[in-house]
Amino acid sequence: SNSAAAYRYIHKPITRRRVSAMSEPTEKPRVIIIDDSKLMRVSIKNVLKDEFHLVEAVDGEQGWTMLCGDPALQVVITDAQMPGIDGYELIARISASENATIRAVPIIMITGADDQSARERALQTGATDFITKPFDKTQLLARTRALAKSDQTTRKLAQTSEALAEQGAVDPLTGISRRRFFVERAPQEQAFCTRRNQDLSVLALHVDRFEDF
């Protein structure tokens, strides 16, 4: 709970650019649509264009490049079957990213495979949600709206964590996080891991005769 590594993990991804992007209340949430089918991209845009700022990518490689270059993107909508990097590999890259901002982005996978195995594979790879073609317009809008709001909340919590560090959540002697920081951060980490169906580990270290040091 008081590890320097945990402190670096929380604070390294938070950038000035990202805080600036979230400080603009009138800005529409940014969503990236990744699909090799122009028709499908147009169909999704027609559903979401009134509420979201939309950007497009024609395959997984382009989508990954755009995601890495735009920390303000809040939701990823990706097809499953694409040339080169398909949706599953893209999701795996996002889930394994060293950048916590990218790793936390909600992902909706849209595929024509209407079977349980495809759904399980998408979710196990790291997708947040799953919609099958032909998609229901109301369902797509509602889920995208909910995930964008969730991501916004996560970002605000991250900013709060940063503010806490500046206000004394870090011990000035050791440079590591205090118990207060752990109490604030633990529920967020638990919620993140629950949403991603990932394990959560806590390592507690006790140093005997610490005052002697």
Secondary structure, DSSP 8 states (H G I E B T S, - for coil): ---HHHHHHHHTT--HHHHHHHT-TTS--EEEEE-S-HHHHHHHHHHHTTTSEEEEESSHHHHHHHHHH-TTEEEEEEES--SSS-HHHHHHHHHH-S-HHHHT--EEEEES--SHHHHHHHHHHT-SEEEESS--HHHHHHHHHHHHHHHHHHHHHHHHHHHHIIIIIB-TTT-SB-HHHHHHHHHHHHHHHHHHT----------TTGGG-
